[in-house]
Amino acid sequence: MSSEQNNPMSTKIRSTMKTNHQSQVTSHESRSSTPRITSHLILATVLAAAATTATAQPYPNRPVRLIVPFAAGGPGDFIARVMSPRLTESLGQLW
């Protein structure tokens, strides 16, 4: 017999390692994925219900700002001022 087999400390370490390994396997096998799947299904149902009950707001809900990147009083400003009332009439949104 070798000295490792006769050593009581070596035997104790081996038995502890086996016990730890067996408890890890047992605890892993005893876990079930059913609670996780159930919680995911409940969460998906709640989110779907919340998404369907949301009401749409009219877009845009504020007056639209027409930005003209040219100097005031120039041709770009004139065209924007002429087009603004026509856009309000045709789109039904304040410009």
C-alpha positions in Angstrom: 0.0 0.0 0.0 1.1 3.5 -0.7 1.6 6.2 1.9 -1.4 8.2 0.5 -3.8 5.4 1.1 -2.8 4.9 4.7 -2.8 8.6 5.5 -6.0 9.5 7.4 -5.9 13.1 6.3 -5.8 12.1 2.6 -8.8 9.8 3.1 -10.7 12.6 4.9 -10.0 15.0 2.0 -11.1 12.5 -0.6 -14.4 11.8 1.2 -15.1 15.5 1.7 -14.5 16.1 -2.0 -16.9 13.3 -2.9 -19.5 14.6 -0.6 -19.2 18.2 -2.0 -19.4 16.9 -5.5 -22.5 14.8 -4.8 -24.2 17.7 -3.1 -23.5 20.0 -6.1 -24.9 17.4 -8.5 -28.0 16.8 -6.3 -28.7 20.5 -5.8 -28.3 21.1 -9.6 -30.6 18.3 -10.5 -33.2 19.3 -8.0 -33.6 22.8 -9.5 -36.5 23.1 -11.9 -36.9 25.6 -14.7 -40.7 25.7 -14.3 -40.7 28.7 -11.9 -38.5 30.7 -14.2 -40.6 30.0 -17.2 -43.8 30.8 -15.3 -42.4 34.1 -14.1 -41.3 35.0 -17.7 -44.8 34.2 -19.0 -46.4 36.4 -16.3 -44.1 39.2 -17.1 -44.8 38.9 -20.8 -48.5 38.9 -20.3 -48.4 42.0 -18.0 -46.2 43.9 -20.6 -48.5 43.0 -23.4 -51.6 44.1 -21.5 -49.9 47.4 -20.7 -48.9 48.0 -24.3 -52.4 47.5 -25.6 -54.1 49.8 -23.1 -51.9 52.8 -24.0 -53.7 55.5 -25.9 -52.1 57.4 -28.6 -51.7 61.1 -28.3 -52.2 63.3 -31.4 -48.8 63.9 -33.0 -47.4 66.5 -32.8 -49.0 67.7 -29.6 -47.3 71.1 -29.7 -47.1 73.8 -32.5 -44.6 72.9 -35.1 -41.7 75.4 -35.4 -40.5 76.1 -38.9 -36.9 77.1 -38.7 -35.5 79.1 -41.6 -31.6 79.0 -41.6 -31.3 82.4 -43.4 -31.5 86.0 -42.4 -34.8 87.6 -41.5 -36.4 89.6 -44.3 -34.7 87.6 -47.0 -36.4 85.3 -49.6 -36.3 82.3 -47.4 -38.0 84.1 -44.6 -40.7 85.4 -47.0 -41.4 81.9 -48.4 -41.7 80.5 -44.9 -44.1 83.2 -43.8 -46.3 82.7 -46.9 -46.2 78.9 -46.5 -47.0 78.7 -42.8 -50.7 79.6 -43.0 -51.2 77.3 -45.9 -49.5 74.4 -44.0 -51.8 75.1 -41.0 -54.9 74.8 -43.3 -53.8 71.7 -45.2 -52.4 69.7 -42.3 -54.7 70.9 -39.5 -51.7 71.6 -37.3 -50.5 75.0 -36.0 -47.3 76.2 -37.6 
